[in-house]
Amino acid sequence: MNKYLTTLMLLILCLTFSKSAFSSEQTGIIKVTVRGFQSSEGTIMIGLYNKALLFPKTGKHLKGQAVKAIGKEVQVIFLGLPLGEYAIAAYHDKNSDMVLEKNFMGVPQEAYGFSNNVRGTLGPPSFKEAKLNLKNGSSLDVIINIK
């Protein structure tokens, strides 16, 4: 009898402390609409970031999507995202070389934008300024106007 009680207690402890015992991990969706590009040539590059230190560094995004610049706006959807804080950077890569073109002073020469439509002064905005909060079971619709 003591053996069964011990086994039952261990089973209860395992189920209590198991992360997925009674519910799966909560996730959310972020739908991004990018507007403001002036031509249908090239690609719209969109990066989703979840770390302030990496925002908005090229190639350091959590997830990224490249969409042909067609019409007046493009949309992408990021599915199955863990709940938390995110920021988004987007730019119109007119020549589709996967590089944000800059002049000799480092000023972007292709249209760009960020979540919350924030603009930085003498550089990109901070993660805090562009931050979105994906909460329990939520879905966010984000519109970025690139300039």
Secondary structure, 3 states (H helix, E strand, C coil): CHHHHHHHHHHHHHHHHCCCCCCCCCEEEEEEEEECCCCCCCEEEEEEECCHHHCCCCCCCCEEEEEECCCCEEEEEEEEEECEEEEEEEEEECCCCCCCCECCCCCECCCEEEHHHCCCCCCCCCHHHHCEEECCCCEEEEEEECC
